[in-house]
């Protein structure tokens, strides 16, 4: 009986110590090893990977000579999906319309994957972004998007006003 009590006491102490230690970090989900829904038409191997882990593909180059840069005001149409093909948001239905914001604004108005993924785009250009959790919402759930989700966006640059333009 004493042995059982010692074992239970030791187990309780270990459990309590685990509760007081730093939280266990959730490993980053890698888009390169993720299976995407066929409907998303994602082939990671044919996409460009940035140093931060963002993947992108230019679906349509756009027009003009101006390209989106930090400080520019942009207007963007978008549709977002989870990697399993479930659409979670779009600007193309209802009365919402495209979203406008300044690239590089502090505090940011959009997720880091958008900030990086829109750079270099031309007006009317379309791009597919595959955004790892570290450039989206991380381990946190957000508006129905599960924590640690890889997000897929189709974005279209509707307009661009260069930084410093009145």
Order of alpha helices (4+ residues) and beta strands (2+ residues): alpha-beta-beta-beta-beta-beta-alpha-beta-beta
